[in-house]
């Protein structure tokens, strides 16, 4: 009997206890291959991915999703540093006895993904994908000049407020981009039965504090900017043309800092932070091609 492969919509919740904390996760997609772990954005849970983006990935490889500490269905408290977020994930990989993973981080999840790759045992992270994110403070980095879009998603409680914040902060003002955002929000909202809500406004303050600590000049040693040259695996960086939350310029800065990696940079037109949902089919194909490209090998030296 052939068992139908689980999709994002049908994947079952699993639980694992690590350091006395119960974590919720999902493992679905193909049974063989290097697993792709995806780390979610600010206030998001496992229930806030777009199935149009996730399912083409699951059709070709194993997918791992995790509610980090204090998020969604997981217990514990949200760490106030991205090093802390990263350590939760590294402990999770160890608990599953994973010897190699690919990692994709979106937005604040991308900040955590940088620290996962930097602090992981050698060889654990095979390839890294940084979507709509930025490094810690360094020469050339910029934070959003207008906090309005961030405040909308930070303070949103009702479905109407969440959708308004999503459209304002994740998508360009053009009719095409807004229509794509509207469709993506509805897909995300309808994808999972008994879906978890966004992280509570009060709890999300700890996530915001993690970003503040990441950008604090006095805490540069705990950040990624000065360490990006340590990364030697292939890295894919992608963003929208005008990201209001993690300004697009930072993606270019990361690309230039990754001087010892096989780095690629892709920017999508007429789009913002939510480019990966606006261009879900294209970006999922780009990710699959990047992960499957046999010509991309870790850099052993830099000339």
Secondary structure, DSSP 4 states (H G I P E B T S, - for coil): -PPPPP-TTTPPPEEEEETTEEEEEEEEE-SSS-EEEEE--TT--GGGS-HHHHHHHHTTSEEEEE--TTSTT--S---SSHHHHHHHHHHHHHHTT-S-EEEEEETHHHHHHHHHHHHSPTTSEEEEEEES---SS-TT----S--HHHHHHHH--SHHHHHHHHHHHHS-SSHHHHHHHHHHHHHHHHHSTTPPPPPPHHHHHHHHHHHHHHH-GGGGGGSSGGGGGG--SEEEEEEETT-SSS-THHHHHHHHH-TTS-EEEEEETT--TTHHHHTHHHHHHHHHHHHH-TT--------
